[in-house]
Amino acid sequence: MKTYALVLAAGKGTRMKSEIPKCAYPILRKPIIEYIVEKFEKSGIIDEVVVVVGYKKEVFEEILDSRVTFCEQIEQKGTADAVNSARGYLIDKPGVTLIVPGDMPLMTIKLTNKIIKSHIEMGNDLTVVSTVVENPKGYGRIVRNKFNVIQKIVEDRDCNEYQKQIHEINSGVYVVNNEILFSALDRVKTDNIKGEYYLTDIVELLNQERKIGVFTIRDSWQAMGVNDLYQVSQAEKYLRELINKDHMVNGVNIINPDTVTLGHDVKIEPSATILPNSTITGKSIIKAHTIIGPNTEIHNSIIHEGAHIKHSLIYDSEVQEETTIGPFAHLRNHAVIGPRNRIGNFVEVKNSSTGADTKASHLSYIGDAKVGSRVNFGCGSITVNFDGVNKHQTEIGNDVFIGCNVNMVAPLKISDNVFIAAGSTVTKDIPKGSLTIARSKQIDKSNYYSHYIKPKPVDDKVE
């Protein structure tokens, strides 16, 4: 028997007040929908994922590409209508379908699998997933009879005074046998305040003829939907706590974890240390014995063994072993920093590589450059890579000493064992073993000061 996951992601999410569709909004730099789909991909029991899209469907198609099957909800006419959008794809497919709102990123793989297995083992035709919350306002209530058996789900706006006191709520998650799903949907009507087709109505419709069970989630935060930017921050808090805990249990030393944000896909080896106010996201990999932070942001980058990154930004780049970065350095656009480098205060490296034991200790820009080993960049030295129209490359060999305030105007090739005098502007290739001085001759004009500034009279009066 095949198991399908049907993700409802067609809504705009007006409460987010964002041009980004709600289910595509990023949490820890990752779209909400991707958390859900990745979980299903890793579940081991879900065979296929179907996503119902509508508003800005192209955003989801770009995020998920060929990983899922897309069905489109043409008009926003309620949750039952959204599920019905998958009729053409699922109606002839035997098995069970897990229906999940596209704004619920917090349910774990373990919980998801447990819900599906419970449905199958209990022989249910429909399983409703509920949870108990302190403040149920805004949620559909689970209405049970005197035998504690579920009778129906009543949306908050349709509740009477008694029903509003119920704290067991509908999570929006269901497991249903495909053979009965669409025949039940055909019987759903719009006799409610909003005039929409509610998926919740299938509970009452099937109550007398099919076996309906309830699976109650103990940790209600796992059933949390994200509807506005405050709830984005709440979801991020829960995710941060879960992710940080997993890393710490695995041997990563996180100092003051409440201030550290680690993305869902980040990999960190045991014995690494993460200092306060650091953020690591994307597909970043942090190797053993590294020290990250404080006040550091790393995205989609690899940091190798023994490196120390402090007060710096690193995007889409790689830092090799025993290298020190920062404070206040910026690596971006596929910078690759070699082993035992020193990239120091206010140094920016963009789309460049360096060899071993190279140093740029302060106030330098290295852009579109290929730099060898044992190169020293003096304070204020830069590669001039942009001519106003195109970017050009600078090649620097091994054992090159670059004095302070040197401008290397690309395209340029500097060979091995070169010395460049401070203050030079280099525009021509430099042969191996040269000393290059490219600056104008110093001219001193005598008595220049006295021509423009008259000396102030000296007051000899003694107080």
DAPE-V418829 format. One record per backbone hydrogen bond with DSSP energy under -1.0 kcal/mol. NH is the residue of the N-H (numbers start at 1). CO is the residue of the C=O. Records with the same first field share a line. If there is no record, write none. Layout:
NH->CO / CO
//
This chain:
4->96
5->48
6->98
7->50
8->100
9->52
16->13
17->14
22->12
24->21
25->22
27->30
32->25
33->23
35->31
36->32
37->33
38->34
39->35
40->36
41->37
42->38
47->3
48->3
50->5
51->69
52->7
53->71
55->10
57->54
59->56
61->57
62->58
63->59
64->60
65->61
67->64
69->49
71->51
73->53
77->75
80->197
82->78
83->79
84->80
86->83
87->84
90->86
91->87
93->90
96->2
97->176
98->4
99->174
100->6
102->8
112->108
113->109
114->110
115->111
116->112
117->113
118->114
119->115
120->116
121->117
122->118
124->119
125->211
126->211
127->175
128->213
129->173
130->215
131->169
133->167
139->136
141->154
142->168
143->152
145->149
148->145
151->143
152->143
154->141
158->155
159->156
164->160
165->162
166->163
169->131
170->140
171->129
174->99
175->127
176->97
177->125
178->95
180->177
181->177
184->180
185->181
186->182
187->184
188->185
192->190
197->77
202->199
203->200
205->201
206->202
210->206
213->126
215->128
217->130
220->218
222->219
223->220
224->221
226->103
232->228
233->229
234->230
235->231
236->232
237->233
238->234
239->235
240->236
241->237
242->238
243->239
244->240
245->241
246->242
247->243
248->244
249->245
250->246
251->248
252->247
253->272
255->274
259->256
260->257
261->278
263->280
266->263
267->284
269->286
271->251
272->269
273->290
274->253
275->292
279->296
280->261
281->298
285->301
286->267
287->303
291->307
292->273
293->309
295->276
297->312
298->279
299->314
300->281
302->317
303->285
304->319
306->288
307->304
308->323
309->291
310->325
311->294
313->329
314->297
315->331
316->299
318->335
319->302
320->337
322->305
323->320
324->341
325->308
326->343
328->311
330->347
331->313
332->349
334->316
336->352
337->318
340->321
342->358
343->324
344->360
345->361
347->344
348->364
349->330
350->366
351->332
353->369
354->336
355->372
357->339
359->375
360->342
363->345
365->381
366->348
368->350
370->394
371->353
372->396
374->356
376->400
377->359
378->402
380->362
381->378
382->406
383->365
384->408
385->383
387->390
392->385
394->368
395->412
396->370
397->414
399->373
401->418
402->376
403->420
405->379
407->424
408->382
409->426
410->384
412->393
414->395
415->430
417->398
419->434
420->401
421->436
423->404
424->421
425->438
426->407
430->413
433->416
434->431
436->419
448->445
452->449
453->449
//
